[in-house]
Amino acid sequence: MGAPAACIQFYREHVEADAVHEQVVRTDVVGDLVAREPHVDRDVVFGIRARDVVENRLAERMMSSWTAGHTSLPRPLS
């Protein structure tokens, strides 16, 4: 894409950091919560699945809009 080296390095580091943060949340936050409060396990699973639905809908909207060559925003920024 022709991005400057500093830009590539910035995003490379952030992608790696995001992967680490995902694992920390799964084990240290969610795992600890469910271990301490096992009665919330169904709520945690529901929340994870609900986030996935919203994330997938957003991705579908953005990708179909961009493929069609227009903005994914409800109204253009002006």
PDB file with one MODEL, atoms N, CA, C and O in Angstrom:
MODEL        1
ATOM      1  N   MET A   1       0.811  -1.193   0.000  1.00  0.00           N
ATOM      2  CA  MET A   1       0.000   0.000   0.000  1.00  0.00           C
ATOM      3  C   MET A   1       0.857   1.260   0.000  1.00  0.00           C
ATOM      4  O   MET A   1       0.332   2.367  -0.126  1.00  0.00           O
ATOM      5  N   GLY A   2       2.146   1.103   0.138  1.00  0.00           N
ATOM      6  CA  GLY A   2       3.044   2.250   0.061  1.00  0.00           C
ATOM      7  C   GLY A   2       3.125   3.096   1.316  1.00  0.00           C
ATOM      8  O   GLY A   2       3.529   4.257   1.250  1.00  0.00           O
ATOM      9  N   ALA A   3       2.748   2.537   2.461  1.00  0.00           N
ATOM     10  CA  ALA A   3       2.812   3.299   3.708  1.00  0.00           C
ATOM     11  C   ALA A   3       4.266   3.474   4.139  1.00  0.00           C
ATOM     12  O   ALA A   3       5.103   2.612   3.870  1.00  0.00           O
ATOM     13  N   PRO A   4       4.567   4.592   4.811  1.00  0.00           N
ATOM     14  CA  PRO A   4       5.925   4.800   5.323  1.00  0.00           C
ATOM     15  C   PRO A   4       6.298   3.736   6.355  1.00  0.00           C
ATOM     16  O   PRO A   4       5.427   3.157   7.004  1.00  0.00           O
ATOM     17  N   ALA A   5       7.578   3.490   6.497  1.00  0.00           N
ATOM     18  CA  ALA A   5       8.070   2.467   7.426  1.00  0.00           C
ATOM     19  C   ALA A   5       7.578   2.695   8.853  1.00  0.00           C
ATOM     20  O   ALA A   5       7.230   1.744   9.552  1.00  0.00           O
ATOM     21  N   ALA A   6       7.548   3.952   9.284  1.00  0.00           N
ATOM     22  CA  ALA A   6       7.095   4.254  10.648  1.00  0.00           C
ATOM     23  C   ALA A   6       5.633   3.852  10.839  1.00  0.00           C
ATOM     24  O   ALA A   6       5.253   3.375  11.909  1.00  0.00           O
ATOM     25  N   CYS A   7       4.830   4.042   9.824  1.00  0.00           N
ATOM     26  CA  CYS A   7       3.415   3.664   9.872  1.00  0.00           C
ATOM     27  C   CYS A   7       3.278   2.151   9.960  1.00  0.00           C
ATOM     28  O   CYS A   7       2.491   1.641  10.757  1.00  0.00           O
ATOM     29  N   ILE A   8       4.026   1.448   9.161  1.00  0.00           N
ATOM     30  CA  ILE A   8       3.980  -0.020   9.174  1.00  0.00           C
ATOM     31  C   ILE A   8       4.387  -0.552  10.538  1.00  0.00           C
ATOM     32  O   ILE A   8       3.745  -1.456  11.073  1.00  0.00           O
ATOM     33  N   GLN A   9       5.442   0.001  11.099  1.00  0.00           N
ATOM     34  CA  GLN A   9       5.909  -0.437  12.419  1.00  0.00           C
ATOM     35  C   GLN A   9       4.858  -0.159  13.489  1.00  0.00           C
ATOM     36  O   GLN A   9       4.617  -0.996  14.359  1.00  0.00           O
ATOM     37  N   PHE A  10       4.239   1.005  13.425  1.00  0.00           N
ATOM     38  CA  PHE A  10       3.198   1.377  14.384  1.00  0.00           C
ATOM     39  C   PHE A  10       2.076   0.341  14.384  1.00  0.00           C
ATOM     40  O   PHE A  10       1.692  -0.159  15.441  1.00  0.00           O
ATOM     41  N   TYR A  11       1.553   0.020  13.210  1.00  0.00           N
ATOM     42  CA  TYR A  11       0.440  -0.924  13.133  1.00  0.00           C
ATOM     43  C   TYR A  11       0.875  -2.352  13.443  1.00  0.00           C
ATOM     44  O   TYR A  11       0.101  -3.119  14.016  1.00  0.00           O
ATOM     45  N   ARG A  12       2.091  -2.719  13.079  1.00  0.00           N
ATOM     46  CA  ARG A  12       2.585  -4.056  13.400  1.00  0.00           C
ATOM     47  C   ARG A  12       2.617  -4.245  14.921  1.00  0.00           C
ATOM     48  O   ARG A  12       2.186  -5.277  15.435  1.00  0.00           O
ATOM     49  N   GLU A  13       3.124  -3.255  15.623  1.00  0.00           N
ATOM     50  CA  GLU A  13       3.186  -3.349  17.087  1.00  0.00           C
ATOM     51  C   GLU A  13       1.788  -3.405  17.697  1.00  0.00           C
ATOM     52  O   GLU A  13       1.554  -4.150  18.649  1.00  0.00           O
ATOM     53  N   HIS A  14       0.867  -2.626  17.156  1.00  0.00           N
ATOM     54  CA  HIS A  14      -0.481  -2.605  17.711  1.00  0.00           C
ATOM     55  C   HIS A  14      -1.242  -3.894  17.438  1.00  0.00           C
ATOM     56  O   HIS A  14      -2.040  -4.317  18.274  1.00  0.00           O
ATOM     57  N   VAL A  15      -1.021  -4.517  16.315  1.00  0.00           N
ATOM     58  CA  VAL A  15      -1.653  -5.807  16.028  1.00  0.00           C
ATOM     59  C   VAL A  15      -1.147  -6.850  17.020  1.00  0.00           C
ATOM     60  O   VAL A  15      -1.930  -7.636  17.555  1.00  0.00           O
ATOM     61  N   GLU A  16       0.153  -6.854  17.262  1.00  0.00           N
ATOM     62  CA  GLU A  16       0.714  -7.804  18.230  1.00  0.00           C
ATOM     63  C   GLU A  16       0.196  -7.522  19.639  1.00  0.00           C
ATOM     64  O   GLU A  16      -0.134  -8.451  20.376  1.00  0.00           O
ATOM     65  N   ALA A  17       0.125  -6.243  20.016  1.00  0.00           N
ATOM     66  CA  ALA A  17      -0.364  -5.885  21.352  1.00  0.00           C
ATOM     67  C   ALA A  17      -1.826  -6.284  21.513  1.00  0.00           C
ATOM     68  O   ALA A  17      -2.227  -6.753  22.578  1.00  0.00           O
ATOM     69  N   ASP A  18      -2.620  -6.101  20.471  1.00  0.00           N
ATOM     70  CA  ASP A  18      -4.031  -6.493  20.544  1.00  0.00           C
ATOM     71  C   ASP A  18      -4.178  -7.993  20.781  1.00  0.00           C
ATOM     72  O   ASP A  18      -5.049  -8.421  21.538  1.00  0.00           O
ATOM     73  N   ALA A  19      -3.335  -8.785  20.142  1.00  0.00           N
ATOM     74  CA  ALA A  19      -3.392 -10.237  20.327  1.00  0.00           C
ATOM     75  C   ALA A  19      -3.063 -10.599  21.773  1.00  0.00           C
ATOM     76  O   ALA A  19      -3.696 -11.480  22.355  1.00  0.00           O
ATOM     77  N   VAL A  20      -2.080  -9.925  22.349  1.00  0.00           N
ATOM     78  CA  VAL A  20      -1.708 -10.170  23.753  1.00  0.00           C
ATOM     79  C   VAL A  20      -2.852  -9.737  24.668  1.00  0.00           C
ATOM     80  O   VAL A  20      -3.212 -10.458  25.600  1.00  0.00           O
ATOM     81  N   HIS A  21      -3.422  -8.563  24.403  1.00  0.00           N
ATOM     82  CA  HIS A  21      -4.509  -8.068  25.245  1.00  0.00           C
ATOM     83  C   HIS A  21      -5.715  -9.003  25.202  1.00  0.00           C
ATOM     84  O   HIS A  21      -6.391  -9.195  26.213  1.00  0.00           O
ATOM     85  N   GLU A  22      -5.984  -9.583  24.036  1.00  0.00           N
ATOM     86  CA  GLU A  22      -7.100 -10.526  23.917  1.00  0.00           C
ATOM     87  C   GLU A  22      -6.888 -11.713  24.847  1.00  0.00           C
ATOM     88  O   GLU A  22      -7.821 -12.148  25.521  1.00  0.00           O
ATOM     89  N   GLN A  23      -5.678 -12.236  24.887  1.00  0.00           N
ATOM     90  CA  GLN A  23      -5.385 -13.382  25.752  1.00  0.00           C
ATOM     91  C   GLN A  23      -5.465 -12.998  27.223  1.00  0.00           C
ATOM     92  O   GLN A  23      -5.932 -13.787  28.043  1.00  0.00           O
ATOM     93  N   VAL A  24      -5.016 -11.802  27.564  1.00  0.00           N
ATOM     94  CA  VAL A  24      -5.084 -11.334  28.955  1.00  0.00           C
ATOM     95  C   VAL A  24      -6.544 -11.233  29.395  1.00  0.00           C
ATOM     96  O   VAL A  24      -6.902 -11.666  30.491  1.00  0.00           O
ATOM     97  N   VAL A  25      -7.378 -10.661  28.535  1.00  0.00           N
ATOM     98  CA  VAL A  25      -8.797 -10.537  28.877  1.00  0.00           C
ATOM     99  C   VAL A  25      -9.424 -11.908  29.062  1.00  0.00           C
ATOM    100  O   VAL A  25     -10.170 -12.131  30.015  1.00  0.00           O
ATOM    101  N   ARG A  26      -9.124 -12.824  28.153  1.00  0.00           N
ATOM    102  CA  ARG A  26      -9.725 -14.163  28.245  1.00  0.00           C
ATOM    103  C   ARG A  26      -9.339 -14.872  29.532  1.00  0.00           C
ATOM    104  O   ARG A  26     -10.204 -15.400  30.230  1.00  0.00           O
ATOM    105  N   THR A  27      -8.058 -14.890  29.855  1.00  0.00           N
ATOM    106  CA  THR A  27      -7.608 -15.671  31.002  1.00  0.00           C
ATOM    107  C   THR A  27      -7.674 -14.890  32.309  1.00  0.00           C
ATOM    108  O   THR A  27      -8.239 -15.369  33.293  1.00  0.00           O
ATOM    109  N   ASP A  28      -7.105 -13.703  32.322  1.00  0.00           N
ATOM    110  CA  ASP A  28      -6.992 -12.961  33.579  1.00  0.00           C
ATOM    111  C   ASP A  28      -8.285 -12.275  33.997  1.00  0.00           C
ATOM    112  O   ASP A  28      -8.566 -12.170  35.191  1.00  0.00           O
ATOM    113  N   VAL A  29      -9.070 -11.813  33.048  1.00  0.00           N
ATOM    114  CA  VAL A  29     -10.286 -11.086  33.402  1.00  0.00           C
ATOM    115  C   VAL A  29     -11.496 -12.024  33.394  1.00  0.00           C
ATOM    116  O   VAL A  29     -12.129 -12.236  34.429  1.00  0.00           O
ATOM    117  N   VAL A  30     -11.812 -12.581  32.229  1.00  0.00           N
ATOM    118  CA  VAL A  30     -13.005 -13.438  32.118  1.00  0.00           C
ATOM    119  C   VAL A  30     -12.818 -14.734  32.901  1.00  0.00           C
ATOM    120  O   VAL A  30     -13.712 -15.162  33.631  1.00  0.00           O
ATOM    121  N   GLY A  31     -11.670 -15.343  32.747  1.00  0.00           N
ATOM    122  CA  GLY A  31     -11.411 -16.594  33.474  1.00  0.00           C
ATOM    123  C   GLY A  31     -11.486 -16.406  34.976  1.00  0.00           C
ATOM    124  O   GLY A  31     -12.062 -17.229  35.687  1.00  0.00           O
ATOM    125  N   ASP A  32     -10.897 -15.311  35.459  1.00  0.00           N
ATOM    126  CA  ASP A  32     -10.927 -15.022  36.890  1.00  0.00           C
ATOM    127  C   ASP A  32     -12.351 -14.734  37.363  1.00  0.00           C
ATOM    128  O   ASP A  32     -12.761 -15.202  38.426  1.00  0.00           O
ATOM    129  N   LEU A  33     -13.106 -13.964  36.573  1.00  0.00           N
ATOM    130  CA  LEU A  33     -14.483 -13.646  36.939  1.00  0.00           C
ATOM    131  C   LEU A  33     -15.315 -14.918  37.084  1.00  0.00           C
ATOM    132  O   LEU A  33     -16.011 -15.099  38.083  1.00  0.00           O
ATOM    133  N   VAL A  34     -15.243 -15.794  36.090  1.00  0.00           N
ATOM    134  CA  VAL A  34     -16.045 -17.021  36.125  1.00  0.00           C
ATOM    135  C   VAL A  34     -15.563 -17.959  37.241  1.00  0.00           C
ATOM    136  O   VAL A  34     -16.367 -18.676  37.837  1.00  0.00           O
ATOM    137  N   ALA A  35     -14.267 -17.953  37.520  1.00  0.00           N
ATOM    138  CA  ALA A  35     -13.759 -18.784  38.624  1.00  0.00           C
ATOM    139  C   ALA A  35     -14.288 -18.288  39.964  1.00  0.00           C
ATOM    140  O   ALA A  35     -14.625 -19.087  40.839  1.00  0.00           O
ATOM    141  N   ARG A  36     -14.362 -16.964  40.123  1.00  0.00           N
ATOM    142  CA  ARG A  36     -14.840 -16.399  41.390  1.00  0.00           C
ATOM    143  C   ARG A  36     -16.359 -16.375  41.489  1.00  0.00           C
ATOM    144  O   ARG A  36     -16.916 -16.486  42.581  1.00  0.00           O
ATOM    145  N   GLU A  37     -17.036 -16.230  40.336  1.00  0.00           N
ATOM    146  CA  GLU A  37     -18.489 -16.126  40.322  1.00  0.00           C
ATOM    147  C   GLU A  37     -19.065 -17.054  39.244  1.00  0.00           C
ATOM    148  O   GLU A  37     -19.544 -16.588  38.211  1.00  0.00           O
ATOM    149  N   PRO A  38     -19.014 -18.360  39.490  1.00  0.00           N
ATOM    150  CA  PRO A  38     -19.429 -19.316  38.458  1.00  0.00           C
ATOM    151  C   PRO A  38     -20.880 -19.151  37.994  1.00  0.00           C
ATOM    152  O   PRO A  38     -21.231 -19.613  36.909  1.00  0.00           O
ATOM    153  N   HIS A  39     -21.706 -18.515  38.780  1.00  0.00           N
ATOM    154  CA  HIS A  39     -23.108 -18.321  38.399  1.00  0.00           C
ATOM    155  C   HIS A  39     -23.279 -17.339  37.230  1.00  0.00           C
ATOM    156  O   HIS A  39     -24.370 -17.254  36.665  1.00  0.00           O
ATOM    157  N   VAL A  40     -22.238 -16.607  36.860  1.00  0.00           N
ATOM    158  CA  VAL A  40     -22.338 -15.647  35.747  1.00  0.00           C
ATOM    159  C   VAL A  40     -21.880 -16.256  34.419  1.00  0.00           C
ATOM    160  O   VAL A  40     -21.827 -15.555  33.408  1.00  0.00           O
ATOM    161  N   ASP A  41     -21.552 -17.536  34.411  1.00  0.00           N
ATOM    162  CA  ASP A  41     -20.992 -18.139  33.202  1.00  0.00           C
ATOM    163  C   ASP A  41     -21.904 -17.998  31.985  1.00  0.00           C
ATOM    164  O   ASP A  41     -21.426 -17.717  30.886  1.00  0.00           O
ATOM    165  N   ARG A  42     -23.200 -18.186  32.168  1.00  0.00           N
ATOM    166  CA  ARG A  42     -24.130 -18.057  31.038  1.00  0.00           C
ATOM    167  C   ARG A  42     -24.206 -16.610  30.547  1.00  0.00           C
ATOM    168  O   ARG A  42     -24.318 -16.363  29.347  1.00  0.00           O
ATOM    169  N   ASP A  43     -24.145 -15.663  31.475  1.00  0.00           N
ATOM    170  CA  ASP A  43     -24.152 -14.247  31.089  1.00  0.00           C
ATOM    171  C   ASP A  43     -22.903 -13.892  30.295  1.00  0.00           C
ATOM    172  O   ASP A  43     -22.971 -13.131  29.329  1.00  0.00           O
ATOM    173  N   VAL A  44     -21.774 -14.436  30.697  1.00  0.00           N
ATOM    174  CA  VAL A  44     -20.520 -14.185  29.986  1.00  0.00           C
ATOM    175  C   VAL A  44     -20.599 -14.745  28.569  1.00  0.00           C
ATOM    176  O   VAL A  44     -20.222 -14.070  27.611  1.00  0.00           O
ATOM    177  N   VAL A  45     -21.081 -15.957  28.436  1.00  0.00           N
ATOM    178  CA  VAL A  45     -21.217 -16.559  27.106  1.00  0.00           C
ATOM    179  C   VAL A  45     -22.188 -15.748  26.255  1.00  0.00           C
ATOM    180  O   VAL A  45     -21.917 -15.500  25.080  1.00  0.00           O
ATOM    181  N   PHE A  46     -23.314 -15.333  26.829  1.00  0.00           N
ATOM    182  CA  PHE A  46     -24.269 -14.503  26.096  1.00  0.00           C
ATOM    183  C   PHE A  46     -23.598 -13.217  25.617  1.00  0.00           C
ATOM    184  O   PHE A  46     -23.761 -12.827  24.461  1.00  0.00           O
ATOM    185  N   GLY A  47     -22.856 -12.568  26.484  1.00  0.00           N
ATOM    186  CA  GLY A  47     -22.173 -11.324  26.115  1.00  0.00           C
ATOM    187  C   GLY A  47     -21.176 -11.521  24.988  1.00  0.00           C
ATOM    188  O   GLY A  47     -21.087 -10.693  24.082  1.00  0.00           O
ATOM    189  N   ILE A  48     -20.437 -12.597  25.038  1.00  0.00           N
ATOM    190  CA  ILE A  48     -19.464 -12.894  23.982  1.00  0.00           C
ATOM    191  C   ILE A  48     -20.182 -13.121  22.654  1.00  0.00           C
ATOM    192  O   ILE A  48     -19.758 -12.606  21.619  1.00  0.00           O
ATOM    193  N   ARG A  49     -21.262 -13.886  22.686  1.00  0.00           N
ATOM    194  CA  ARG A  49     -22.016 -14.163  21.455  1.00  0.00           C
ATOM    195  C   ARG A  49     -22.694 -12.901  20.923  1.00  0.00           C
ATOM    196  O   ARG A  49     -22.735 -12.692  19.710  1.00  0.00           O
ATOM    197  N   ALA A  50     -23.220 -12.068  21.801  1.00  0.00           N
ATOM    198  CA  ALA A  50     -23.863 -10.823  21.378  1.00  0.00           C
ATOM    199  C   ALA A  50     -22.839  -9.893  20.725  1.00  0.00           C
ATOM    200  O   ALA A  50     -23.135  -9.255  19.715  1.00  0.00           O
ATOM    201  N   ARG A  51     -21.655  -9.815  21.292  1.00  0.00           N
ATOM    202  CA  ARG A  51     -20.598  -8.989  20.707  1.00  0.00           C
ATOM    203  C   ARG A  51     -20.243  -9.497  19.317  1.00  0.00           C
ATOM    204  O   ARG A  51     -20.036  -8.709  18.394  1.00  0.00           O
ATOM    205  N   ASP A  52     -20.174 -10.811  19.172  1.00  0.00           N
ATOM    206  CA  ASP A  52     -19.873 -11.397  17.863  1.00  0.00           C
ATOM    207  C   ASP A  52     -20.928 -11.024  16.821  1.00  0.00           C
ATOM    208  O   ASP A  52     -20.590 -10.712  15.679  1.00  0.00           O
ATOM    209  N   VAL A  53     -22.207 -11.053  17.211  1.00  0.00           N
ATOM    210  CA  VAL A  53     -23.282 -10.696  16.274  1.00  0.00           C
ATOM    211  C   VAL A  53     -23.128  -9.244  15.827  1.00  0.00           C
ATOM    212  O   VAL A  53     -23.196  -8.943  14.635  1.00  0.00           O
ATOM    213  N   VAL A  54     -22.923  -8.356  16.782  1.00  0.00           N
ATOM    214  CA  VAL A  54     -22.778  -6.931  16.454  1.00  0.00           C
ATOM    215  C   VAL A  54     -21.535  -6.702  15.598  1.00  0.00           C
ATOM    216  O   VAL A  54     -21.587  -5.969  14.610  1.00  0.00           O
ATOM    217  N   GLU A  55     -20.441  -7.314  15.966  1.00  0.00           N
ATOM    218  CA  GLU A  55     -19.189  -7.182  15.206  1.00  0.00           C
ATOM    219  C   GLU A  55     -19.356  -7.673  13.775  1.00  0.00           C
ATOM    220  O   GLU A  55     -18.885  -7.026  12.839  1.00  0.00           O
ATOM    221  N   ASN A  56     -20.021  -8.808  13.598  1.00  0.00           N
ATOM    222  CA  ASN A  56     -20.231  -9.351  12.251  1.00  0.00           C
ATOM    223  C   ASN A  56     -21.150  -8.474  11.420  1.00  0.00           C
ATOM    224  O   ASN A  56     -20.916  -8.299  10.225  1.00  0.00           O
ATOM    225  N   ARG A  57     -22.193  -7.919  12.028  1.00  0.00           N
ATOM    226  CA  ARG A  57     -23.087  -7.018  11.293  1.00  0.00           C
ATOM    227  C   ARG A  57     -22.352  -5.764  10.856  1.00  0.00           C
ATOM    228  O   ARG A  57     -22.525  -5.298   9.730  1.00  0.00           O
ATOM    229  N   LEU A  58     -21.544  -5.225  11.729  1.00  0.00           N
ATOM    230  CA  LEU A  58     -20.756  -4.044  11.369  1.00  0.00           C
ATOM    231  C   LEU A  58     -19.805  -4.360  10.226  1.00  0.00           C
ATOM    232  O   LEU A  58     -19.713  -3.600   9.263  1.00  0.00           O
ATOM    233  N   ALA A  59     -19.102  -5.474  10.328  1.00  0.00           N
ATOM    234  CA  ALA A  59     -18.159  -5.861   9.274  1.00  0.00           C
ATOM    235  C   ALA A  59     -18.868  -6.056   7.939  1.00  0.00           C
ATOM    236  O   ALA A  59     -18.370  -5.623   6.900  1.00  0.00           O
ATOM    237  N   GLU A  60     -20.035  -6.709   7.967  1.00  0.00           N
ATOM    238  CA  GLU A  60     -20.797  -6.922   6.728  1.00  0.00           C
ATOM    239  C   GLU A  60     -21.213  -5.593   6.113  1.00  0.00           C
ATOM    240  O   GLU A  60     -21.092  -5.405   4.902  1.00  0.00           O
ATOM    241  N   ARG A  61     -21.699  -4.675   6.929  1.00  0.00           N
ATOM    242  CA  ARG A  61     -22.119  -3.360   6.419  1.00  0.00           C
ATOM    243  C   ARG A  61     -20.947  -2.611   5.816  1.00  0.00           C
ATOM    244  O   ARG A  61     -21.046  -2.068   4.716  1.00  0.00           O
ATOM    245  N   MET A  62     -19.845  -2.585   6.533  1.00  0.00           N
ATOM    246  CA  MET A  62     -18.677  -1.851   6.040  1.00  0.00           C
ATOM    247  C   MET A  62     -18.154  -2.460   4.741  1.00  0.00           C
ATOM    248  O   MET A  62     -17.901  -1.741   3.775  1.00  0.00           O
ATOM    249  N   MET A  63     -17.994  -3.758   4.716  1.00  0.00           N
ATOM    250  CA  MET A  63     -17.433  -4.400   3.532  1.00  0.00           C
ATOM    251  C   MET A  63     -18.353  -4.273   2.320  1.00  0.00           C
ATOM    252  O   MET A  63     -17.875  -4.025   1.213  1.00  0.00           O
ATOM    253  N   SER A  64     -19.654  -4.436   2.506  1.00  0.00           N
ATOM    254  CA  SER A  64     -20.560  -4.312   1.362  1.00  0.00           C
ATOM    255  C   SER A  64     -20.610  -2.869   0.864  1.00  0.00           C
ATOM    256  O   SER A  64     -20.685  -2.634  -0.342  1.00  0.00           O
ATOM    257  N   SER A  65     -20.570  -1.911   1.774  1.00  0.00           N
ATOM    258  CA  SER A  65     -20.546  -0.501   1.362  1.00  0.00           C
ATOM    259  C   SER A  65     -19.270  -0.180   0.601  1.00  0.00           C
ATOM    260  O   SER A  65     -19.317   0.438  -0.462  1.00  0.00           O
ATOM    261  N   TRP A  66     -18.138  -0.593   1.138  1.00  0.00           N
ATOM    262  CA  TRP A  66     -16.861  -0.294   0.493  1.00  0.00           C
ATOM    263  C   TRP A  66     -16.752  -0.997  -0.855  1.00  0.00           C
ATOM    264  O   TRP A  66     -16.225  -0.429  -1.811  1.00  0.00           O
ATOM    265  N   THR A  67     -17.248  -2.230  -0.935  1.00  0.00           N
ATOM    266  CA  THR A  67     -17.226  -2.957  -2.203  1.00  0.00           C
ATOM    267  C   THR A  67     -18.063  -2.230  -3.259  1.00  0.00           C
ATOM    268  O   THR A  67     -17.719  -2.214  -4.441  1.00  0.00           O
ATOM    269  N   ALA A  68     -19.171  -1.629  -2.805  1.00  0.00           N
ATOM    270  CA  ALA A  68     -20.041  -0.876  -3.709  1.00  0.00           C
ATOM    271  C   ALA A  68     -19.484   0.517  -4.009  1.00  0.00           C
ATOM    272  O   ALA A  68     -20.020   1.241  -4.848  1.00  0.00           O
ATOM    273  N   GLY A  69     -18.412   0.881  -3.320  1.00  0.00           N
ATOM    274  CA  GLY A  69     -17.762   2.164  -3.593  1.00  0.00           C
ATOM    275  C   GLY A  69     -18.374   3.357  -2.887  1.00  0.00           C
ATOM    276  O   GLY A  69     -18.231   4.490  -3.347  1.00  0.00           O
ATOM    277  N   HIS A  70     -19.057   3.119  -1.770  1.00  0.00           N
ATOM    278  CA  HIS A  70     -19.597   4.254  -1.019  1.00  0.00           C
ATOM    279  C   HIS A  70     -19.355   4.094   0.468  1.00  0.00           C
ATOM    280  O   HIS A  70     -18.914   3.043   0.933  1.00  0.00           O
ATOM    281  N   THR A  71     -19.650   5.148   1.203  1.00  0.00           N
ATOM    282  CA  THR A  71     -19.381   5.154   2.633  1.00  0.00           C
ATOM    283  C   THR A  71     -20.293   4.185   3.391  1.00  0.00           C
ATOM    284  O   THR A  71     -21.409   3.897   2.958  1.00  0.00           O
ATOM    285  N   SER A  72     -19.816   3.704   4.490  1.00  0.00           N
ATOM    286  CA  SER A  72     -20.618   2.839   5.358  1.00  0.00           C
ATOM    287  C   SER A  72     -21.329   3.647   6.445  1.00  0.00           C
ATOM    288  O   SER A  72     -22.092   3.098   7.239  1.00  0.00           O
ATOM    289  N   LEU A  73     -21.075   4.936   6.468  1.00  0.00           N
ATOM    290  CA  LEU A  73     -21.704   5.793   7.468  1.00  0.00           C
ATOM    291  C   LEU A  73     -23.175   6.001   7.136  1.00  0.00           C
ATOM    292  O   LEU A  73     -23.541   6.003   5.961  1.00  0.00           O
ATOM    293  N   PRO A  74     -24.032   6.175   8.147  1.00  0.00           N
ATOM    294  CA  PRO A  74     -25.448   6.428   7.888  1.00  0.00           C
ATOM    295  C   PRO A  74     -25.668   7.707   7.058  1.00  0.00           C
ATOM    296  O   PRO A  74     -26.590   7.782   6.246  1.00  0.00           O
ATOM    297  N   ARG A  75     -24.811   8.698   7.278  1.00  0.00           N
ATOM    298  CA  ARG A  75     -24.829   9.923   6.491  1.00  0.00           C
ATOM    299  C   ARG A  75     -23.398  10.394   6.342  1.00  0.00           C
ATOM    300  O   ARG A  75     -22.593  10.223   7.258  1.00  0.00           O
ATOM    301  N   PRO A  76     -23.070  10.977   5.222  1.00  0.00           N
ATOM    302  CA  PRO A  76     -21.685  11.437   5.015  1.00  0.00           C
ATOM    303  C   PRO A  76     -21.283  12.518   6.017  1.00  0.00           C
ATOM    304  O   PRO A  76     -22.122  13.306   6.452  1.00  0.00           O
ATOM    305  N   LEU A  77     -20.028  12.556   6.376  1.00  0.00           N
ATOM    306  CA  LEU A  77     -19.504  13.616   7.228  1.00  0.00           C
ATOM    307  C   LEU A  77     -19.352  14.875   6.383  1.00  0.00           C
ATOM    308  O   LEU A  77     -18.873  14.813   5.250  1.00  0.00           O
ATOM    309  N   SER A  78     -19.756  16.004   6.927  1.00  0.00           N
ATOM    310  CA  SER A  78     -19.560  17.251   6.179  1.00  0.00           C
ATOM    311  C   SER A  78     -19.171  18.384   7.081  1.00  0.00           C
ATOM    312  O   SER A  78     -18.968  19.504   6.614  1.00  0.00           O
TER     313      SER A  78
ENDMDL
END
